[in-house]
Amino acid sequence: MSFLETCNLSIHTFSPIHIGCGEDYDPTNYVIDNKWLYEFDPVLLMRHLSENDRNEFARAVESGLREIQKFFYDHRAKAVELGHRRAQAVSDVQKLYDDSAGRIVQREGGGKSVLNKLEIARTAFNPTTGLPILPGSSIKGAIRTALLENLRNGKRYPVATKESNGTVLKEGGIRREAGRKNKQMQQEILGGDFSSDPFRLLKISDAAFRPVFKKKGSDGAVTEIERRTTIRFQVNRKKRPNKFTAGGNINTLLECIPGNTTQAFTAQCVIEQKAGPGKDRPDVQLDFAQIAKACNDFYLARFNAEKTFLQTNNYAAEWLKVLEANLRPEGIVQKNMAEGTGFLLRVGRHSGAESVTVDAPRLIKIMKERGQQPEYAEAATTLWLAANDKNQTENMEPFGWVFVMRTP
């Protein structure tokens, strides 16, 4: 016999969220105007241009990508008219686009020109509506990490980086060893096959974005607030700064669901519980309260650890003030956490290796200076942060923090 625990979920974003989907906004199908990104169909645009403009485009195609980018930039007014407004862009993203579209941005050794392609990584979206989604698989994966840590009961699964004779393993060997230890851990905790895995009985739908939020004021008047994704820079900052900058600080742009967004997503959750003996009955039985406790224990610890580096380096002072207000003892977040009806979670890209893996086994590759061999450690040495300027050092935001709340 089976019992079903069903509930609706309301998901609030505490910080910017980016869920990779393998698709980009490309400067041949978007323009940025007045700090708004408009996606357009190039074929439709051609139909609305004059014959002289179409001939100009044909010449641009023959000349290469730089001229194609410049053509669309020069005709952005018509692209805006025909396009769909998808996301807000911060001021420095608008400036980067204006300064770089169709232009050479640097030269490599030997005088070879380098073109800024201006791709923007798109967050996961519903292909029918174009609105962002939070995939159920992302939510479930984050829950799984927390539950594994909870059920591990302190047992460690150390990953060897050397052979028994002291020879240092190559990167491929270390990865295989880490994979073997992870598989061993999951087999010991959850069993060795599909039927024994309790997560097959946990179903979470893709969470739908709410583009319009209705807010009731103190006077009883209802205001509709339109919500859109934002285009931000992703920047890499050291936890303990020194004279060397962190790697990866290129003009990389991401589409993000904004942080501090109330009821940003809604989803449905079903937890099946198997009663009585049987080969299809997992030894570990899940319920919402158990999931909530495991996630709060795991992710609060991660947040407090990251908070130390954010405070010490003054990376995100304003963001921390807002989050700590949300986490105040008398607030709705703490109330739901105490009652087992809500939990903290971290999802998506740049959530940090410590938030997507259990404490053991964990082995993070630490890149060194050029020419030096990488090292391996249990904690990363850098943080990825959402910024409005690629050179920003203060008032940034970490990625991935959400609060999941059970609703009637």
C-alpha positions as CSV (number, residue, x, y, z in Angstrom):
1,M,0.0,0.0,0.0
2,S,1.2,3.5,-0.7
3,F,0.4,6.9,0.9
4,L,0.8,10.2,-0.9
5,E,1.8,13.4,0.6
6,T,1.0,16.2,-1.8
7,C,1.6,19.9,-1.5
8,N,2.1,23.2,-3.4
9,L,5.4,25.0,-3.2
10,S,6.0,28.7,-3.2
11,I,9.7,29.6,-4.0
12,H,11.2,32.9,-3.0
13,T,14.6,34.0,-4.4
14,F,17.1,35.4,-1.9
15,S,19.8,36.0,-4.5
16,P,20.1,35.9,-8.3
17,I,19.5,32.5,-9.9
18,H,20.9,31.2,-13.1
19,I,20.0,27.7,-14.3
20,G,22.1,26.7,-17.3
21,C,20.1,25.4,-20.3
22,G,22.8,25.3,-23.0
23,E,21.3,28.2,-25.0
24,D,22.5,31.8,-25.4
25,Y,21.1,35.1,-26.5
26,D,23.3,35.9,-29.5
27,P,23.9,39.4,-30.8
28,T,22.4,38.3,-34.2
29,N,19.0,37.8,-32.5
30,Y,18.9,40.4,-29.7
31,V,19.6,44.1,-29.2
32,I,19.9,46.0,-26.0
33,D,18.2,49.4,-26.0
34,N,17.5,51.7,-23.1
35,K,18.6,48.9,-20.7
36,W,16.2,46.3,-22.0
37,L,17.1,43.2,-24.0
38,Y,14.8,42.5,-26.9
39,E,14.9,39.1,-28.7
40,F,13.9,39.2,-32.3
41,D,13.5,37.0,-35.3
42,P,16.1,38.0,-38.0
43,V,13.9,36.6,-40.8
44,L,11.0,38.7,-39.6
45,L,13.2,41.8,-39.4
46,M,14.4,41.3,-43.0
47,R,10.8,41.4,-44.2
48,H,10.3,44.8,-42.6
49,L,13.5,46.4,-44.0
50,S,13.9,48.2,-47.3
51,E,15.6,46.5,-50.3
52,N,18.6,48.7,-49.7
53,D,18.8,47.5,-46.1
54,R,18.6,43.9,-47.2
55,N,21.3,44.4,-49.7
56,E,23.4,46.0,-47.0
57,F,22.8,42.9,-44.9
58,A,23.9,40.6,-47.7
59,R,27.2,42.5,-47.9
60,A,27.5,42.2,-44.1
61,V,27.1,38.4,-44.3
62,E,30.0,38.3,-46.9
63,S,32.2,40.4,-44.6
64,G,31.8,38.2,-41.5
65,L,30.4,38.3,-37.9
66,R,31.6,41.7,-37.0
67,E,29.7,43.4,-39.8
68,I,26.6,41.3,-39.1
69,Q,26.7,42.5,-35.4
70,K,27.1,46.0,-36.6
71,F,24.2,45.7,-39.0
72,F,21.8,44.6,-36.3
73,Y,23.1,47.2,-33.9
74,D,22.5,50.0,-36.5
75,H,19.0,48.7,-37.1
76,R,18.1,48.1,-33.5
77,A,15.1,50.5,-33.5
78,K,13.2,48.2,-35.9
79,A,14.4,45.1,-34.0
80,V,13.0,46.7,-30.8
81,E,9.7,47.3,-32.6
82,L,9.4,43.7,-33.7
83,G,11.1,42.0,-30.8
84,H,10.0,40.6,-27.5
85,R,11.2,42.3,-24.4
86,R,12.9,39.6,-22.4
87,A,15.2,41.0,-19.7
88,Q,16.5,44.2,-18.0
89,A,20.1,45.0,-18.4
90,V,22.2,46.9,-15.9
91,S,23.9,50.1,-17.0
92,D,27.3,48.6,-17.6
93,V,25.9,45.8,-19.7
94,Q,24.2,48.4,-21.9
95,K,27.6,50.3,-22.1
96,L,29.4,47.1,-23.0
97,Y,26.9,46.3,-25.7
98,D,27.1,49.9,-27.2
99,D,30.9,49.9,-27.1
100,S,31.4,46.4,-28.4
101,A,28.7,45.3,-30.9
102,G,30.4,44.7,-34.2
103,R,33.7,46.1,-32.9
104,I,37.2,44.6,-32.3
105,V,37.8,44.7,-28.6
106,Q,41.4,43.6,-28.4
107,R,44.3,42.2,-30.3
108,E,46.2,39.0,-29.7
109,G,49.9,38.5,-30.1
110,G,50.9,39.0,-33.8
111,G,48.2,41.6,-34.3
112,K,45.3,39.1,-34.7
113,S,42.0,40.9,-33.9
114,V,39.6,39.4,-31.4
115,L,35.8,40.0,-31.7
116,N,33.6,40.4,-28.7
117,K,30.8,37.9,-29.5
118,L,28.6,39.2,-26.7
119,E,26.8,35.9,-26.1
120,I,24.6,36.0,-23.0
121,A,24.0,32.6,-21.2
122,R,20.2,32.2,-21.0
123,T,18.6,30.8,-17.9
124,A,16.3,27.8,-18.2
125,F,13.0,28.7,-19.8
126,N,9.6,27.4,-20.9
127,P,9.9,27.1,-24.8
128,T,6.2,27.9,-25.2
129,T,6.0,31.1,-23.1
130,G,9.6,32.1,-23.0
131,L,9.3,32.6,-19.3
132,P,12.1,31.3,-17.0
133,I,11.6,28.0,-15.0
134,L,13.3,26.4,-12.1
135,P,13.5,22.8,-13.2
136,G,12.2,20.2,-10.7
137,S,15.5,18.2,-11.3
138,S,17.5,21.2,-9.9
139,I,15.3,21.4,-6.7
140,K,15.4,17.6,-6.3
141,G,19.2,17.4,-6.8
142,A,19.8,20.1,-4.1
143,I,17.5,18.2,-1.7
144,R,19.3,15.0,-2.4
145,T,22.7,16.5,-1.5
146,A,21.3,17.7,1.9
147,L,19.7,14.4,2.6
148,L,22.8,12.4,1.9
149,E,24.8,14.7,4.2
150,N,22.1,14.2,6.9
151,L,22.1,10.4,6.5
152,R,25.9,10.1,6.3
153,N,26.1,10.4,10.1
154,G,29.6,11.8,10.0
155,K,31.2,8.9,8.1
156,R,33.9,10.0,5.8
157,Y,34.9,8.7,2.4
158,P,38.3,10.2,1.8
159,V,39.5,10.5,-1.8
160,A,43.0,9.4,-2.4
161,T,45.2,11.7,-4.5
162,K,48.2,9.4,-4.4
163,E,48.9,5.7,-5.0
164,S,50.1,3.4,-2.2
165,N,53.7,3.9,-3.3
166,G,53.3,7.7,-3.0
167,T,53.0,8.5,-6.7
168,V,50.6,11.4,-7.3
169,L,47.6,10.4,-9.3
170,K,46.9,12.2,-12.6
171,E,43.7,14.2,-12.9
172,G,41.8,11.4,-14.6
173,G,42.7,8.9,-11.8
174,I,41.6,11.4,-9.1
175,R,38.3,11.9,-10.8
176,R,37.7,8.1,-11.0
177,E,38.6,7.7,-7.4
178,A,36.2,10.5,-6.4
179,G,33.5,8.9,-8.5
180,R,34.1,5.5,-6.9
181,K,33.9,7.0,-3.4
182,N,30.7,8.9,-4.2
183,K,29.1,5.7,-5.5
184,Q,30.2,3.8,-2.4
185,M,28.6,6.4,-0.2
186,Q,25.3,6.4,-2.0
187,Q,25.1,2.6,-2.0
188,E,25.8,2.4,1.7
189,I,23.3,5.1,2.6
190,L,20.5,4.5,0.1
191,G,21.1,1.0,-1.3
192,G,22.6,-0.2,-4.5
193,D,19.7,-0.1,-6.9
194,F,16.8,1.9,-8.2
195,S,14.2,0.2,-6.1
196,S,16.0,1.1,-2.8
197,D,16.5,4.8,-3.7
198,P,13.8,6.9,-1.8
199,F,14.2,9.7,-4.3
200,R,12.3,7.8,-6.9
201,L,9.3,8.4,-4.7
202,L,9.8,12.2,-4.6
203,K,8.3,14.1,-7.5
204,I,8.7,17.8,-8.0
205,S,7.4,19.6,-11.0
206,D,9.2,22.3,-12.9
207,A,8.6,25.6,-11.0
208,A,6.7,28.2,-13.1
209,F,7.8,31.9,-12.9
210,R,5.3,34.5,-11.8
211,P,5.9,37.5,-14.1
212,V,3.2,39.6,-12.4
213,F,3.0,39.8,-8.6
214,K,0.0,41.4,-6.9
215,K,0.8,43.4,-3.7
216,K,-1.8,44.7,-1.3
217,G,-0.9,48.0,0.3
218,S,-1.8,49.2,3.8
219,D,-4.7,51.1,2.3
220,G,-6.1,48.0,0.8
221,A,-5.2,49.0,-2.8
222,V,-3.7,46.2,-4.9
223,T,-0.7,47.0,-7.1
224,E,0.5,44.7,-9.9
225,I,4.3,44.5,-10.1
226,E,5.9,43.3,-13.3
227,R,9.0,41.1,-12.9
228,R,11.6,40.3,-15.4
229,T,15.0,38.5,-15.5
230,T,18.1,40.7,-15.4
231,I,21.4,40.6,-17.3
232,R,24.4,40.7,-15.0
233,F,28.1,40.0,-15.0
234,Q,29.5,36.9,-13.3
235,V,32.7,37.7,-11.5
236,N,35.2,35.5,-9.6
237,R,36.6,36.8,-6.3
238,K,39.1,35.3,-3.9
239,K,37.9,34.3,-0.4
240,R,41.3,35.5,0.8
241,P,42.5,38.2,-1.6
242,N,46.1,38.5,-2.4
243,K,48.2,40.2,-5.2
244,F,47.0,37.6,-7.7
245,T,43.5,38.0,-9.2
246,A,41.1,35.1,-9.5
247,G,40.7,33.4,-12.8
248,G,37.7,33.6,-15.1
249,N,37.2,37.4,-14.9
250,I,36.2,37.9,-18.5
251,N,33.1,39.7,-19.8
252,T,30.8,36.8,-19.2
253,L,27.1,37.7,-19.0
254,L,24.3,35.8,-17.5
255,E,20.5,36.1,-17.5
256,C,19.4,35.8,-13.9
257,I,16.1,35.6,-12.0
258,P,16.5,38.6,-9.6
259,G,17.2,38.1,-5.9
260,N,14.8,39.2,-3.1
261,T,11.8,38.2,-5.2
262,T,8.7,37.1,-3.2
263,Q,6.9,34.1,-4.6
264,A,9.0,34.0,-7.7
265,F,8.0,30.5,-8.6
266,T,5.3,28.0,-7.9
267,A,5.6,24.2,-8.1
268,Q,3.9,21.0,-7.0
269,C,5.5,18.2,-4.8
270,V,4.4,14.6,-4.3
271,I,6.1,12.3,-1.8
272,E,5.1,8.6,-2.0
273,Q,5.5,6.4,1.1
274,K,5.5,2.7,0.8
275,A,3.8,0.8,3.7
276,G,4.6,-2.8,4.6
277,P,7.5,-5.1,3.4
278,G,8.4,-5.5,-0.2
279,K,11.3,-5.3,-2.5
280,D,10.1,-2.0,-3.9
281,R,10.0,-0.4,-0.5
282,P,13.1,1.8,0.2
283,D,14.6,1.5,3.7
284,V,14.7,5.3,3.9
285,Q,11.2,6.8,3.8
286,L,10.9,10.5,3.1
287,D,8.4,13.1,4.3
288,F,8.3,16.9,3.9
289,A,9.3,17.7,7.5
290,Q,12.4,15.4,7.2
291,I,13.4,17.0,3.9
292,A,13.0,20.5,5.4
293,K,15.1,19.7,8.4
294,A,17.9,18.2,6.4
295,C,18.0,21.1,4.0
296,N,17.9,23.7,6.7
297,D,20.8,22.0,8.6
298,F,22.9,21.6,5.5
299,Y,22.3,25.0,3.7
300,L,22.3,27.2,6.8
301,A,25.8,25.9,7.6
302,R,26.9,26.7,4.1
303,F,25.4,30.1,4.2
304,N,27.1,30.9,7.5
305,A,30.4,29.8,6.2
306,E,30.1,31.9,3.0
307,K,28.8,34.8,5.0
308,T,32.2,35.0,6.8
309,F,34.0,35.6,3.5
310,L,31.4,38.0,2.2
311,Q,31.6,40.1,5.4
312,T,35.4,40.0,5.7
313,N,35.9,41.2,2.2
314,N,32.9,43.5,2.1
315,Y,31.7,41.8,-1.0
316,A,28.0,41.9,-0.4
317,A,27.2,44.2,2.6
318,E,23.9,45.4,1.3
319,W,22.7,41.9,0.3
320,L,23.6,40.5,3.7
321,K,21.5,43.3,5.4
322,V,18.4,42.3,3.3
323,L,18.9,38.6,3.8
324,E,19.4,38.9,7.6
325,A,16.2,41.0,7.7
326,N,14.4,38.1,5.9
327,L,15.9,35.7,8.4
328,R,14.9,37.7,11.5
329,P,13.7,35.4,14.4
330,E,10.1,36.7,14.4
331,G,9.8,36.6,10.5
332,I,7.9,34.2,8.3
333,V,11.0,32.4,7.1
334,Q,12.1,31.4,10.6
335,K,8.6,30.5,11.5
336,N,8.3,28.1,8.6
337,M,11.7,26.6,9.3
338,A,10.8,26.0,12.9
339,E,7.5,24.3,11.9
340,G,9.1,22.2,9.2
341,T,7.1,23.8,6.4
342,G,9.9,25.7,4.7
343,F,13.6,25.2,3.9
344,L,16.6,27.0,2.6
345,L,18.1,25.7,-0.7
346,R,20.8,26.5,-3.1
347,V,20.3,25.9,-6.8
348,G,21.8,26.6,-10.2
349,R,25.1,27.7,-11.6
350,H,27.8,29.2,-9.4
351,S,26.2,27.8,-6.2
352,G,29.6,26.8,-5.0
353,A,31.1,23.3,-4.7
354,E,30.5,23.2,-1.0
355,S,26.7,23.6,-1.6
356,V,26.4,20.9,-4.3
357,T,28.5,18.1,-2.6
358,V,28.4,16.5,0.8
359,D,31.3,17.1,3.2
360,A,32.9,13.8,2.4
361,P,33.7,12.8,-0.3
362,R,34.5,16.3,-1.6
363,L,37.6,17.1,-3.7
364,I,37.7,20.5,-5.4
365,K,40.3,21.2,-8.1
366,I,42.2,24.4,-7.3
367,M,43.9,25.9,-10.4
368,K,47.4,27.5,-9.8
369,E,49.5,29.9,-11.8
370,R,50.3,29.0,-15.4
371,G,52.8,26.2,-15.5
372,Q,52.0,24.9,-12.0
373,Q,50.1,21.7,-11.2
374,P,46.6,22.1,-9.8
375,E,45.9,21.2,-6.2
376,Y,42.9,19.5,-4.6
377,A,41.1,20.6,-1.5
378,E,37.8,20.2,0.4
379,A,36.9,23.9,-0.1
380,A,37.1,26.3,-3.0
381,T,39.4,29.3,-2.8
382,T,37.1,31.7,-4.8
383,L,33.5,32.8,-4.9
384,W,31.4,33.5,-8.0
385,L,29.2,36.6,-7.6
386,A,26.7,38.5,-9.6
387,A,27.9,42.0,-10.4
388,N,26.7,45.1,-12.2
389,D,30.3,45.9,-13.3
390,K,33.0,43.4,-14.2
391,N,35.5,45.4,-12.0
392,Q,33.1,45.6,-9.0
393,T,34.5,44.7,-5.6
394,E,31.6,45.7,-3.3
395,N,27.8,45.3,-3.2
396,M,27.7,42.2,-5.3
397,E,25.5,39.2,-4.7
398,P,26.1,35.4,-4.4
399,F,24.2,33.1,-6.7
400,G,21.6,30.5,-6.0
401,W,19.9,31.1,-2.6
402,V,16.1,30.3,-2.5
403,F,13.6,29.6,0.2
404,V,11.0,26.9,-0.5
405,M,7.8,27.1,1.4
406,R,4.8,24.7,1.6
407,T,1.5,26.3,0.9
408,P,-2.1,25.1,1.2
